[in-house]
Amino acid sequence: MAAPHEAIDRLLEAWRGEIEAGAVYELIAERERDPQRAEILRRMAAAEGGHRERLERRMRELGVEVPDPDSVKVGWWTRLQVRFASLDRLLAAREAAEQDEVGDLYRRPTGDEGTDRVLAQIRTEERSHSRTVEEMRRVPQDGEPPSPAQSRLDRILGREKWHRGGAGWLAGAIYGANDGLAAVFGIVSGVSGATGGSSFVLTAGLAGAIASALSMATGAFLAEKSSGEVAAANIERERREIAEHPEEEKEELSLFYQLKGLSEREADELAERLSHNPDAMLSVLAVEEFGGAGSSSNPVQAGLAGGLSTAAGAFVPVIPFFFTTGTVAILAAAAISLVAHFAVGAAKTLFTLTSWWKSGLEMTAAGAIVGGLTYAVGLAFPT
């Protein structure tokens, strides 16, 4: 008796999903700096490989030809997202994917008892994966109190509200391009409506592009400089904390080690030894509390990235007016600007991990609204 088409389709869908999930876990593990967490991710990737083998075995039992695993590729966009998005967002996306598989792909009956049994077994393990990812993100389950060590550590850190985080320059560059594009597209549309697309549009657009780029560059420079100053101030505050509250800082360090798996006695002994070397203790606490003992900020890099990306985005709507004027230039500027809006919106999803086409369409719609409204304003106040 031939296997139901639903069973075959589901096996193939699950098989592809297991290969992709394993590859993504491996890619995330490569970025994970904590060796223990990286090892957990690699074990999960290996488990996905075990699921794939079970699915392949069931396909062979049903007489279904197993496709070449090399035919399943992780898309280039997914690889870029894994490269640039934050680890927390990546883990959140994997947690959601595991929950979707548990709730739909592996639960619905296929009409083939043997296939349903295999999918049910894998479903149980996928549910475990979802919980593991959730724990890695340190999101407590509803109704579950945090561990005593975590509670005590949270109370200590609650007093130290001056910890800060930072963002990468590449994300700032994408948002800079977005700002420059949106702002100058509005200027070009408005002046085009007011002048019928005359040569004044080029002057206004270039002035707006230069102003936007300089504003973004100086803003990014000052923001990154301030971030570095805050990081340096954090180190000095932590140094004072060690000098003024040595016992509390020693307890804080012990709690960090307990959360890493050491017993209370082992953690206390290690914290006690470190307390005899304040500089070493400062380095360890700085890493544990805000990611490092020094600032990695680069104001010049941030300023250049922000300024150049803003200039690049702002320059797009002006391009047609270098070559022509009038209606042709207006339509060409609108077309290339909306395409650029879509591209920038899609690029944002490298960090947000949302749908690239949806984000692109949202940005395109926003650009169309801005361009349409400013053009109408220009028509209402002709020059």
GIFENFEN-V254572 format. One record per residue. RES is the residue in three letters. SS is DSSP state (hx for helix, st for strand, lp for the rest). PHI is phi in radians with two decimals (* if undefined). BURIAL is I if it has 24 or more other C-alpha atoms within 12 Angstrom, else O. Layout:
# GIFENFEN-V254572
res->(RES & RES)
ss->(SS & SS)
phi->(PHI & PHI)
burial->(BURIAL & BURIAL)
This chain:
# GIFENFEN-V254572
res->(MET & ALA & ALA & PRO & HIS & GLU & ALA & ILE & ASP & ARG & LEU & LEU & GLU & ALA & TRP & ARG & GLY & GLU & ILE & GLU & ALA & GLY & ALA & VAL & TYR & GLU & LEU & ILE & ALA & GLU & ARG & GLU & ARG & ASP & PRO & GLN & ARG & ALA & GLU & ILE & LEU & ARG & ARG & MET & ALA & ALA & ALA & GLU & GLY & GLY & HIS & ARG & GLU & ARG & LEU & GLU & ARG & ARG & MET & ARG & GLU & LEU & GLY & VAL & GLU & VAL & PRO & ASP & PRO & ASP & SER & VAL & LYS & VAL & GLY & TRP & TRP & THR & ARG & LEU & GLN & VAL & ARG & PHE & ALA & SER & LEU & ASP & ARG & LEU & LEU & ALA & ALA & ARG & GLU & ALA & ALA & GLU & GLN & ASP & GLU & VAL & GLY & ASP & LEU & TYR & ARG & ARG & PRO & THR & GLY & ASP & GLU & GLY & THR & ASP & ARG & VAL & LEU & ALA & GLN & ILE & ARG & THR & GLU & GLU & ARG & SER & HIS & SER & ARG & THR & VAL & GLU & GLU & MET & ARG & ARG & VAL & PRO & GLN & ASP & GLY & GLU & PRO & PRO & SER & PRO & ALA & GLN & SER & ARG & LEU & ASP & ARG & ILE & LEU & GLY & ARG & GLU & LYS & TRP & HIS & ARG & GLY & GLY & ALA & GLY & TRP & LEU & ALA & GLY & ALA & ILE & TYR & GLY & ALA & ASN & ASP & GLY & LEU & ALA & ALA & VAL & PHE & GLY & ILE & VAL & SER & GLY & VAL & SER & GLY & ALA & THR & GLY & GLY & SER & SER & PHE & VAL & LEU & THR & ALA & GLY & LEU & ALA & GLY & ALA & ILE & ALA & SER & ALA & LEU & SER & MET & ALA & THR & GLY & ALA & PHE & LEU & ALA & GLU & LYS & SER & SER & GLY & GLU & VAL & ALA & ALA & ALA & ASN & ILE & GLU & ARG & GLU & ARG & ARG & GLU & ILE & ALA & GLU & HIS & PRO & GLU & GLU & GLU & LYS & GLU & GLU & LEU & SER & LEU & PHE & TYR & GLN & LEU & LYS & GLY & LEU & SER & GLU & ARG & GLU & ALA & ASP & GLU & LEU & ALA & GLU & ARG & LEU & SER & HIS & ASN & PRO & ASP & ALA & MET & LEU & SER & VAL & LEU & ALA & VAL & GLU & GLU & PHE & GLY & GLY & ALA & GLY & SER & SER & SER & ASN & PRO & VAL & GLN & ALA & GLY & LEU & ALA & GLY & GLY & LEU & SER & THR & ALA & ALA & GLY & ALA & PHE & VAL & PRO & VAL & ILE & PRO & PHE & PHE & PHE & THR & THR & GLY & THR & VAL & ALA & ILE & LEU & ALA & ALA & ALA & ALA & ILE & SER & LEU & VAL & ALA & HIS & PHE & ALA & VAL & GLY & ALA & ALA & LYS & THR & LEU & PHE & THR & LEU & THR & SER & TRP & TRP & LYS & SER & GLY & LEU & GLU & MET & THR & ALA & ALA & GLY & ALA & ILE & VAL & GLY & GLY & LEU & THR & TYR & ALA & VAL & GLY & LEU & ALA & PHE & PRO & THR)
ss->(lp & lp & lp & lp & hx & hx & hx & hx & hx & hx & hx & hx & hx & hx & hx & hx & hx & hx & hx & hx & hx & hx & hx & hx & hx & hx & hx & hx & hx & hx & hx & lp & lp & lp & hx & hx & hx & hx & hx & hx & hx & hx & hx & hx & hx & hx & hx & hx & hx & hx & hx & hx & hx & hx & hx & hx & hx & hx & hx & hx & hx & lp & lp & lp & lp & lp & lp & lp & hx & hx & hx & lp & lp & lp & lp & hx & hx & hx & hx & hx & hx & hx & hx & hx & lp & lp & hx & hx & hx & hx & hx & hx & hx & hx & hx & hx & hx & hx & hx & hx & hx & hx & hx & hx & hx & lp & lp & lp & lp & lp & lp & lp & hx & hx & hx & hx & hx & hx & hx & hx & hx & hx & hx & hx & hx & hx & hx & hx & hx & hx & hx & hx & hx & hx & hx & hx & lp & lp & lp & lp & lp & lp & lp & lp & lp & lp & lp & hx & hx & hx & hx & hx & hx & hx & hx & hx & hx & hx & hx & lp & lp & lp & lp & lp & lp & lp & lp & lp & hx & hx & hx & hx & hx & hx & hx & hx & hx & hx & hx & hx & hx & hx & hx & hx & hx & hx & hx & hx & hx & hx & hx & hx & hx & hx & hx & lp & lp & lp & lp & hx & hx & hx & hx & hx & hx & hx & hx & hx & hx & hx & hx & hx & hx & hx & hx & hx & hx & hx & hx & hx & hx & hx & hx & hx & hx & hx & hx & hx & hx & hx & hx & hx & hx & hx & hx & hx & hx & hx & hx & hx & hx & hx & hx & hx & lp & hx & hx & hx & hx & hx & hx & hx & hx & hx & hx & hx & hx & hx & hx & lp & lp & lp & lp & hx & hx & hx & hx & hx & hx & hx & hx & hx & hx & hx & hx & lp & lp & hx & hx & hx & hx & hx & hx & hx & hx & hx & hx & hx & hx & hx & lp & lp & lp & lp & lp & lp & lp & lp & hx & hx & hx & hx & hx & hx & hx & hx & hx & hx & hx & hx & hx & hx & hx & hx & hx & hx & lp & lp & hx & hx & hx & hx & lp & lp & lp & hx & hx & hx & hx & hx & hx & hx & hx & hx & hx & hx & hx & hx & hx & hx & hx & hx & hx & hx & hx & hx & hx & hx & hx & hx & hx & hx & lp & lp & lp & hx & hx & hx & hx & hx & hx & hx & hx & hx & hx & hx & hx & hx & hx & hx & hx & hx & hx & hx & hx & hx & hx & hx & hx & hx & lp & lp & lp)
phi->(* & -1.22 & -1.23 & -1.04 & -1.02 & -1.05 & -1.13 & -1.12 & -1.07 & -1.19 & -1.08 & -1.16 & -1.12 & -1.14 & -1.06 & -1.12 & -1.09 & -1.16 & -1.13 & -1.14 & -1.10 & -1.06 & -1.14 & -1.17 & -1.06 & -1.11 & -1.14 & -1.15 & -1.06 & -1.12 & -1.52 & -1.23 & -1.47 & -1.37 & -1.03 & -1.16 & -1.15 & -1.09 & -1.15 & -1.06 & -1.12 & -1.20 & -1.14 & -1.17 & -1.10 & -1.13 & -1.12 & -1.10 & -1.12 & -1.13 & -1.09 & -1.05 & -1.11 & -1.15 & -1.13 & -1.12 & -1.07 & -1.17 & -1.09 & -1.14 & -1.06 & -1.55 & 1.36 & -1.63 & -1.22 & -1.42 & -1.15 & -1.24 & -0.98 & -1.18 & -1.32 & -1.70 & -2.06 & -1.33 & -1.03 & -1.07 & -1.20 & -1.10 & -1.10 & -1.14 & -1.08 & -1.11 & -1.28 & -1.94 & -1.22 & -1.18 & -1.09 & -1.12 & -1.15 & -1.10 & -1.16 & -1.10 & -1.16 & -1.17 & -1.05 & -1.12 & -1.13 & -1.10 & -1.16 & -1.11 & -1.13 & -1.11 & -1.42 & -2.32 & -1.03 & -1.69 & -1.72 & -1.13 & -1.16 & -1.86 & 1.62 & -2.17 & -1.06 & -1.11 & -1.14 & -1.07 & -1.16 & -1.10 & -1.12 & -1.15 & -1.12 & -1.16 & -1.01 & -1.06 & -1.26 & -1.14 & -1.09 & -1.13 & -1.06 & -1.05 & -1.19 & -1.10 & -1.12 & -1.06 & -1.16 & -1.11 & -1.43 & 1.02 & -1.80 & -1.18 & -1.22 & -0.99 & 1.50 & -1.69 & -1.26 & -1.16 & -1.13 & -0.99 & -1.11 & -1.13 & -1.11 & -1.16 & -1.12 & -1.06 & -1.14 & -1.19 & -1.21 & -1.10 & -1.34 & -1.72 & -1.56 & -1.72 & -1.24 & -2.35 & -2.18 & -2.48 & -2.16 & -1.32 & -1.21 & -1.15 & -1.08 & -1.12 & -1.14 & -1.13 & -1.22 & -1.14 & -1.05 & -1.08 & -1.10 & -1.11 & -1.09 & -1.12 & -1.12 & -1.31 & -1.07 & -1.11 & -1.12 & -1.07 & -1.12 & -1.10 & -1.20 & -1.10 & -1.11 & -1.36 & -2.02 & 1.27 & 1.37 & -1.34 & -1.15 & -1.09 & -1.08 & -1.09 & -1.09 & -1.15 & -1.13 & -1.14 & -1.10 & -1.14 & -1.11 & -1.13 & -1.09 & -1.10 & -1.14 & -1.14 & -1.10 & -1.16 & -1.10 & -1.17 & -1.12 & -1.14 & -1.06 & -1.18 & -1.14 & -1.21 & -1.11 & -1.11 & -1.08 & -1.12 & -1.15 & -1.12 & -1.07 & -1.13 & -1.13 & -1.05 & -1.07 & -1.16 & -1.12 & -1.12 & -1.06 & -1.18 & -1.03 & -1.15 & -1.27 & -1.59 & -2.30 & -1.06 & -1.18 & -1.18 & -1.16 & -1.15 & -1.15 & -1.03 & -1.13 & -1.05 & -1.16 & -1.04 & -1.18 & -1.10 & -1.19 & -1.52 & 2.04 & -1.33 & -1.25 & -1.05 & -1.15 & -1.11 & -1.14 & -1.10 & -1.14 & -1.16 & -1.12 & -1.11 & -1.12 & -1.16 & -1.12 & -1.37 & -2.22 & -0.97 & -1.16 & -1.15 & -1.12 & -1.09 & -1.08 & -1.16 & -1.12 & -1.10 & -1.13 & -1.18 & -1.60 & -2.45 & 1.56 & 2.99 & -1.62 & -2.79 & -1.53 & -1.76 & -1.21 & -2.37 & -1.02 & -1.15 & -1.08 & -1.10 & -1.13 & -1.15 & -1.08 & -1.16 & -1.19 & -1.18 & -1.19 & -1.14 & -1.08 & -1.09 & -1.16 & -1.21 & -1.29 & -0.99 & -1.14 & -1.50 & -0.88 & -1.03 & -1.34 & -1.29 & -1.99 & -2.75 & -2.39 & 1.36 & -1.08 & -1.04 & -1.14 & -1.09 & -1.15 & -1.12 & -1.10 & -1.11 & -1.14 & -1.22 & -1.20 & -1.21 & -1.09 & -1.14 & -1.02 & -1.09 & -1.11 & -1.17 & -1.06 & -1.15 & -1.12 & -1.04 & -1.25 & -1.07 & -1.93 & -1.56 & 1.08 & -1.52 & -1.16 & -1.18 & -1.26 & -1.17 & -1.11 & -1.12 & -1.16 & -1.09 & -1.14 & -1.11 & -1.09 & -1.09 & -1.11 & -1.12 & -1.14 & -1.06 & -1.10 & -1.13 & -1.17 & -1.20 & -1.14 & -1.11 & -1.09 & -1.10 & -1.11 & -1.27 & -2.20 & -1.17 & -1.73)
burial->(O & O & I & O & O & O & I & I & O & I & I & I & I & I & I & I & I & I & I & I & I & I & I & I & I & I & I & I & I & O & I & I & O & O & O & O & I & O & O & I & I & I & O & I & I & I & I & I & I & O & I & I & I & I & I & I & O & I & I & O & O & O & O & O & O & I & O & O & O & O & O & O & O & I & O & O & O & I & I & I & I & I & I & I & I & I & I & I & I & I & I & I & I & I & I & O & I & I & I & O & I & I & O & O & I & I & I & O & O & I & O & I & O & I & I & I & O & I & I & I & O & I & I & O & I & I & I & O & I & I & I & I & I & I & O & I & O & O & O & O & O & O & O & O & O & O & O & O & I & I & O & O & I & O & O & I & I & O & O & O & O & O & I & O & O & I & O & I & I & I & I & I & I & I & I & I & I & I & I & I & I & I & I & I & I & I & I & I & I & I & I & I & I & I & I & I & I & I & I & I & I & I & O & I & I & I & O & I & I & I & I & I & I & I & I & I & I & I & I & I & I & O & I & I & I & O & I & I & O & I & I & I & O & I & I & O & O & I & I & O & I & I & O & O & O & I & O & I & I & I & I & I & I & I & I & I & I & I & I & O & O & O & O & O & O & O & I & I & O & I & I & I & O & I & I & O & O & I & O & O & I & I & I & I & I & I & O & I & I & I & O & I & I & I & I & I & I & I & I & O & I & I & I & I & I & I & I & I & I & I & I & I & I & I & I & I & I & I & I & I & I & I & O & O & I & I & O & O & I & I & I & I & I & I & I & I & I & I & I & I & I & I & I & I & I & I & I & I & I & I & I & I & I & I & O & I & O & O & I & I & O & I & I & I & O & I & I & I & O & I & I & I & O & I & I & I & O & I & O & O & O & O & O)
